[in-house]
Amino acid sequence: MQRILSTELPRYAGQQVRLAGWIHRRRLLKSVAFLILRDAAGLAQVVATGAAVRRQLDALPEETVVCVTGTARANPVAPGGVEVVDPAVVPLGDPAVPPPVDLYRPEPQGALPTLLDHAPVVLRHPKLRAVHEVAAAAVAGYRSTLDGQRFVEIHTPKLVASATESGANVFALDYFGRPAYLAQSPQFYKQLLVGVFERVYEVGPVFRAEPHDTVRHLAQYTSLDAELGFITGERDVMAVARDAVAGMLDEVGARAPAALSTLDCPVPEVPAEIPAVHFADAMELLGEPADTPDLAPAHERWLGRWARREYGSDLLFVTGYPMAKRPFYTHPDPARPAYSRSFDLIFRGLELATGGQRLHRHADYVAALAARGETVAPYQSYVDAFRHGMPPHGGFAIGLERFTAQLTGARNVRETTLFPRDLHRLTP
């Protein structure tokens, strides 16, 4: 008999079935025992009235892995409207040691450090697992959207010879006696590969050795990067970023409805054109000095509320960031050279994505580095490629953990990371 999943039970009412999974919860009464079995799809109720089976269940704690065979019977109060009766239960391993928290409770118990310390077991909780099912669906939506727009998926090195962003902290390591670093982003490679494929994207880890200890920062996170050539300005990049986010949300709705229901998490609509405000105008709205160099988290939250109030949108582009706070490869605005052709995408009051138009002429790179007091040498192979003809191009990067946190209402990006790496955490 082939194993079926819990959600398939309604199709087999009145038939013999075989399930396998974890004992999620037991209720051992005098004349009957109820076993809730958990598998990758959900929960199934098993009803045992035989004395031998009830004694057996008494010796099998929660989280023990078992195989159950029995008859599927309609019962409107059972999960999915069908339960399994007259069961035979076969353990598939040793009786489980009780986990550090009760996984059968509706809400995960314990402080976040406890949950993270015991992630290999605690992630089995339906609500914690659902968060990562949402993330997986979002990545699938990102890929399918860009595949549909003729992007090519790439995989770039994570061991690099120089920092991607001048001045940013990097993780250094010994590479066969030479200094090397963990990549802060695929920025250089995705730009260079525009000269090969015109449109590229990557889903992969990036590393930031910045000593932040906040609810929004990680030392390693998953970046959804894209770069496209032959653009006329940053608005072309913003349009693709809009489509990517819309595709991610559409796929979450289509692929993870059960996870969304578990989390009580509605999917917001993405407007056909996400509203945008220039950085200088944002400073005026915020009542901040015109020479303020960047948005603080409080500014992002205020602008998120403003976008919701003024446009009914959970998303807002802030464009034209000051050149002083952008990487050297950022294209300045010819009409306002102190500002850039760049943007951030704010999602419910949190920076979700950064992007913009890049420089594409070799002389401009040499001048930009000189203006910052840097030499070309650390970036030689990258800068030299622009001698050989590169089209106007730009791109963006979306932080997956932040996207998932804002969508699901998580208070900390560590809740949306399977095994987070931060200032203090290197295990499990």
N, C-alpha and C positions, 0 to 999 in steps of 0.2 A: 504494500500500500504506500503510495507516494505521500510525503508530508505536504500539508497545506498550511497556509498562513491564517492567522486569526480572522482577518477581514474576509477571507473566502468562505467562512463557515456558512453564511446564509444560502450559498449555492448548493450545500450538501445536506440540507435538513432531511432527516429520516435515513441518512446513510452512515455507514462506518467511515470514520475519519482518523487521521493521524496528525497530531500536532507535536511540536517540540519548541522548547524555549526555557525561560526562567520562571521559577515560582515567585510570582510577584507578591501574593498575599494568601494567607490561609485563614479560614474561619472553621474551627473544629468544634462542632456542637455535639450534643449527646447522640443524636440519631442520624446526623448527616454532616458531611464536611464539604466546604466550598473551597475550591482552589482557583485562584486567578492566575492564569498563565500569560506571560508577556513574551512576545516575539518582536521581530523588526517592524511588523505592521501594526501592532496594537495589543489589545487584551482579549482573552477568551475565558469564559467561566466554565469550570469543570465541577460537576456535582457527584459526590461519592457517597453511597449509602451502605456499602458493604463494610463490615467490621474490619476485615483484613486491610482494605485500602485505606480506611481511616487511620488505622494504627501505623501504616506505612507513612502517611502524610505527616503524622505526628513527629516522625523521626527525620523529616526532610525540611530544613529551615528555608526561609525566604532566600532567594537567589540561587538555590540549587538548580542545576540544569537537568531537565527531565524530558522524556518522550511520553506522550499520552495518546492512547487509542481508545475509541469509544464511539457512541452513536450521537450524531448531531440532532438536537431536538429544539424546536421552536419554543422560545420563552421571551415574551416582550420585555421583561425586566433585565434580561441578560445583555451584556455588551453585544451590539449588533443584532439583537433579537434572537440569537441562537446560542445554546449551551451544549456541552458535551456531558452525556450521562453514561452510566455503567462503564466507568473508565478502568483501564489498566495503566498503571504509572510505572515507568522504568527509569531509574536515575541514569544519567549519562556521565556521571562523574561522582566524586565524593560529595557528601553533604557540605554545603557552603558555610564558611565562617560568616557570621552576621556582619554586614557592612557598617561603616562608622555612622551612617545616618539611615533612617528608615526610608527606603525608596518607594514604598507603597503610599506614603502620605501625599495628599494632593499638591502640596507645595514643598519644594526642597527645604530641608531643615539645616541649620548650621550657618555659621559665618562664612563669608566668601573664602578666607584663607583655608578653612577646613575643607570646603568643597574642592578647592584647587589642589590641595595636598593629596586628596583621594580621588582625583579625576577619573582614573581608569575604571573605578566602580561607580562613582557618583553620577557620571555622565549617562548611566543607564536610566536615570530618572526621566520619565516621559517629557517633562517640561524642559529639562536641560538638553536632552537629545533633540527636541523639536527645534531649538535655536539653531543647531548646526545643520538640520535638514533644510531650514530656510536658507542658510548660507550656501549650501550646496546647490539649491535650486537657483539662487541668484547668480552664481558663477556660470551655471548652464545657460541662463538667460543672456549673460554678458557675451559668452562665446557665440551663441547662436545669432545674436543681433549683429555682431561684427563680422561673423562669417557671411551673413546675408548682405553685408555692405562691401564685400570683396577684400576684407582684411585677411592677412596671413598670420597664423599663430606662430610665434617664435619662442625660443628658449635660450636665454643668454647667460653668460657666466656669472656666478655669484662670488667668485674669487677674482679680484681686480687689482691692478697695479697702482691706482691712484683713487682719491676720493672723487665721487661724482659731483658733489656740491662743495665748492670751496668754503672752508671755514666750519663745516659741519663735523661733528664727532663721528669717528669710524672705529670699527673693531679691527685692530691690527693683529696680524699673525705672521708666523715664520713660514715662508713658502720656499722650501729647499734652500734655506740660507739667505733668501731675499725677502724684503718686506712686502707684504701684501695686505689686502683688506677685504672684509665682507662687503658686498655691494650695497650701497644705500638705495639704489634704484637701478633699473635697466636703461636709464636715460640716454647715455651715450650710444649704447648699442641699438636701441630702437630708432634713434635719429639716423644713425649710419645705415640701418637696414631700410629706411625709406628710400635710399638710393638704389636699393635692390628690388624691393617688392612694392614700393609706393605707399602701401597701407599695412601696418603690422600691429599686433597686440600680444600681450603676454600676461599670464596669471602665474605669480610666483612670490616667493618670500623676499623681503627686503630687510635691511638691518640698520638700526640707528642707535649708536652708542651715546645717546643723549640722556643725562641723568635725571629724567623726569620721573616723578612718582605720583601720577595723576590718574583719574578715571578714564582718560582719553588717549594715553600714550603707552606704547609697547616698544621693547627693544627689537622685536621681530614681529612683523605683521605681513599679511597677504595683500599685495598690491595688484590691482587690475589696471594695467598700463595700455595705452594706445598711442599711435603716432601716425599721421597721415600727411602726404605730400600734395603739392600743387594747390595750396589753399590761397585764398585772397586776404585772409586775416583771421583773428582769433574767433570770430563768429562762426566760421566753418567748423572749428574744433568744438565749440560750445554746442552746435547742433548735433554732432556725433555723440558728445557726452550725454546730451539729453536723451537721445535714442537708446544709448546703452543703459541708462538708469531705468527708462521705461521698459526696456526688454527684460531687465533683471526683475522688476516688480511684476511684470506680466507672467514670467516663468514661475516666480514664487507662487502666484495665485493658481497657476495651472498645475504645478508639480507638487506643491506642498500644502494642499488645503487642510489636511488633518493636522499638520504642525501649526498652521495659522489658527485653527480652531482650538487646539490645546493651549496656545498662548493668548487666545482672545485678541488677535492682532489683525486688524483690518489693513488692507493694502491701499495706500493713497493713490489718487490719480495724478498722473504727470501731465501738466498742460502742454498743448501743442508747441508753445514757446514759453520756456521758463522765464519769468520776469528777471530783469537785470538792473543793477544800479552801479554807477561808477563809484570807485573808492572815494573820490573827493566829495561826491554827493552824499555818500554814506557817512562820512565824517561830519558833514553839515547836519544831517538828520540826527546823528548821535550827540551833536553839540561838542564835538572834540576839536582840538586845534587842527588846522589844515596840514601841518607838518607831521601829524601822527603817522608813524611808519607802517603800522600793521594793525590788524584787528585782534583784540583780546577776546578770550572766550565769552566775556560778558557782552561784548559788542555783537558777536555772532548770535547769541541768544536773543538779544534785542531785535536784531535784523530778522531773525526767524519769525518772531512774533509779528513784526511789521509786515513781512511778506504774507503771512497768513491773514492779517487784518485787511491789508490793502488789495491783495490779489487772490485771496483764497487758496494760496499755494503753500505746500510744505517745502518747496524748493526755491532757491534764490541764487542767481549768479551775482557775485561782486566782481566787477571788472576793473582794469586799469590800476593795479597795485603799484605803489612807488617802486621805481627801479632799484632803489637802495636796498630793498628787502627781497629782491628776486635773484636767482642764480645768474651767472655771467652770460649764459646762453640765451637769456630771455630777450625778445625783440622789443625795443622801445617804441613808444607811440610817436611817429614822426611829427604829429601836430602838438604833442605835449611831451617832450623828451624826458621829463622827470618821472613820467608815468609809463607803464609797460602795456604791451598787448597781452596781458595775462588775466587770469580769472581764478576765483575759488567758487566752488559750488557748495552752498550751505543747505543742509537737510535738517529740518526741524531744529534749527539753532546750533548746528555743529558743522564745522568744515568737513566735507565729505571728499571733495576732490580738488585738485590743483592742476592748472593747465595753462596753455597759451601758445602763442606763436614763438618760434625759435629764430635765432639768427641763422642765415644759410650761406653767407659769403665769408670766405676765408679771412679777408682783411678785417671784417667786423669782429671776428673772434680774437684776432691778435690785438686789436684796439681795445676790446672789452676787457681782456685780461690785463693789459697794460694799465688801463684806467683804475683797476683794482689793486695795482701793485703786484701782480702775479706774472710769472713767466709762462711761456707756452710749454716748456719742457715736460711738466708732469702730465700734460694732456696731448702730447705730440701726435700720437697715432690717431687720436680723435680729431684734432684740429686739421691735420694734414688731409684727411678725407674730403674736407670742404674745398680743397684745391681742384678737385676732379668733377665739380658740377653737382650741386644739390638744389632741389627745387625749394621754393618757399614751403615751409612745413610747420606743423605744431602737433601738440598732443596733450594728454591728460593722464592722471592716475587717480584711481578710486581706492580708498582703504576699505577692504571687505569687512573688517571687524567693526569699524565705525558705522558702515551701512547697516549691518545686521543689528547692531545695538540700537540705532535710531528707529529702525523698523519694528523691532520687537519690544522696545521699551526697556532694554537692559540699562542699568545705571552705571555699568562699568564695562569697558571693552574686554576685560578679562573674562567676563561671562560669555562672550561670543568667540572666545579663542579656546581651542581644544586643550592645549598645554601652553599657557602663556609664558613668555619670557619678558621679564622686566628688570628693574634695578636690583631686585632681591631674589628673583626666582629663576632657577636653572633646572629644577626637577618638579614633578616627575617628567 
